[in-house]
Amino acid sequence: MTVKPNKKILRSYKWHTGSLAWIIHRITGILLFFYIFLHLYLINKLKDPEEYRAMITFMNDPVIKLGEIALLGLVLAHSLNGIRLTLIDTGVSTKLHKIIFWASACTGFVILTIGGLYILRGIK
């Protein structure tokens, strides 16, 4: 027996920019939380000079550079949305919420593009 989703329930919720921003902020926050532990683990391993040299070689891999770009995207999305939330909490008009969301998304995209090119340029 297969269960069919109730399309009426799925369509009844209206996705707004505020809902999307809330989901993005939660997901990026959780991913950054777990990244901190990975980062601390890797930093702790760098006490040995041989492991340090191996890690530097590993960090020059193009796949790792793409991961750094993804990390930059996570940080930008989370921080710019945090700024947006701070503006909302300080009393910015509700008419501007959508404009602030898209302005921060465009700003983040521009910074991500410039930063991504800078990160990729470091590949040898």
C-alpha positions as CSV (number, residue, x, y, z in Angstrom):
1,M,0.0,0.0,0.0
2,T,1.4,3.4,-1.0
3,V,0.7,6.6,0.9
4,K,-0.1,9.6,-1.3
5,P,0.7,13.0,0.0
6,N,-2.3,15.3,0.5
7,K,-1.6,18.0,-2.1
8,K,-4.1,20.3,-0.5
9,I,-2.1,20.4,2.8
10,L,1.2,20.9,0.9
11,R,-0.3,23.8,-1.1
12,S,-2.0,25.4,1.9
13,Y,1.2,26.8,3.3
14,K,2.3,30.0,1.6
15,W,6.1,30.3,1.5
16,H,7.2,33.9,2.2
17,T,10.6,35.4,2.2
18,G,10.5,35.4,6.0
19,S,9.9,31.7,6.1
20,L,12.7,31.1,3.6
21,A,15.1,33.3,5.6
22,W,14.2,31.5,8.9
23,I,15.0,28.1,7.3
24,I,18.2,29.4,5.7
25,H,19.3,30.9,9.1
26,R,18.6,27.6,11.0
27,I,20.3,25.3,8.5
28,T,23.4,27.5,8.1
29,G,23.6,27.9,11.9
30,I,23.5,24.1,12.4
31,L,26.1,23.5,9.7
32,L,28.4,26.2,11.1
33,F,28.0,24.7,14.6
34,F,29.3,21.3,13.3
35,Y,32.1,23.0,11.3
36,I,33.5,24.6,14.4
37,F,34.1,21.1,15.9
38,L,35.7,19.9,12.7
39,H,37.9,23.0,12.6
40,L,39.0,22.6,16.2
41,Y,39.8,18.9,15.6
42,L,41.9,19.7,12.6
43,I,43.7,22.6,14.3
44,N,44.5,20.2,17.2
45,K,46.2,17.8,14.8
46,L,48.6,20.4,13.5
47,K,51.0,20.3,16.5
48,D,53.2,17.8,14.7
49,P,55.3,19.3,11.9
50,E,54.8,16.3,9.6
51,E,51.0,16.5,10.0
52,Y,51.2,20.3,9.4
53,R,53.0,19.7,6.0
54,A,50.5,17.0,5.1
55,M,47.5,19.3,6.0
56,I,48.9,22.2,3.9
57,T,49.3,19.9,0.9
58,F,45.7,18.6,1.5
59,M,44.3,22.2,1.8
60,N,45.7,23.0,-1.7
61,D,43.4,20.4,-3.3
62,P,40.8,21.9,-5.6
63,V,38.0,20.0,-3.9
64,I,38.9,21.5,-0.6
65,K,39.0,25.0,-2.2
66,L,35.4,24.4,-3.3
67,G,34.6,23.5,0.3
68,E,36.1,26.8,1.4
69,I,33.9,28.6,-1.0
70,A,30.9,26.7,0.4
71,L,32.0,27.7,3.9
72,L,32.2,31.3,2.8
73,G,28.6,31.0,1.4
74,L,27.4,29.6,4.7
75,V,29.1,32.4,6.7
76,L,27.7,35.0,4.4
77,A,24.2,33.7,4.4
78,H,24.1,33.3,8.2
79,S,25.7,36.7,8.9
80,L,23.8,38.8,6.4
81,N,20.5,37.2,7.6
82,G,21.6,38.0,11.2
83,I,22.0,41.6,10.2
84,R,18.6,41.5,8.5
85,L,17.1,40.1,11.7
86,T,18.8,42.8,13.8
87,L,17.3,45.5,11.5
88,I,13.9,43.9,11.9
89,D,14.2,43.8,15.7
90,T,15.2,47.5,15.8
91,G,11.9,48.5,14.2
92,V,12.4,48.7,10.4
93,S,9.1,48.9,8.7
94,T,7.4,45.6,7.7
95,K,7.1,46.9,4.2
96,L,10.9,46.7,3.8
97,H,11.4,43.1,5.0
98,K,11.3,41.6,1.5
99,I,13.5,44.3,0.1
100,I,16.1,43.8,2.9
101,F,16.0,40.0,2.3
102,W,16.7,40.3,-1.4
103,A,19.3,43.1,-0.9
104,S,21.2,40.9,1.5
105,A,20.9,37.9,-0.8
106,C,22.3,39.9,-3.7
107,T,25.1,41.4,-1.6
108,G,26.0,37.9,-0.4
109,F,26.1,36.7,-3.9
110,V,28.4,39.5,-5.0
111,I,30.7,38.9,-2.0
112,L,30.6,35.1,-2.6
113,T,31.6,35.5,-6.2
114,I,34.5,37.9,-5.5
115,G,35.7,35.7,-2.6
116,G,35.3,32.5,-4.5
117,L,37.4,33.9,-7.4
118,Y,40.0,34.9,-4.8
119,I,40.0,31.5,-3.2
120,L,40.2,29.7,-6.6
121,R,43.1,31.9,-7.7
122,G,45.2,30.5,-4.9
123,I,45.1,27.0,-6.6
124,K,48.6,26.1,-7.9
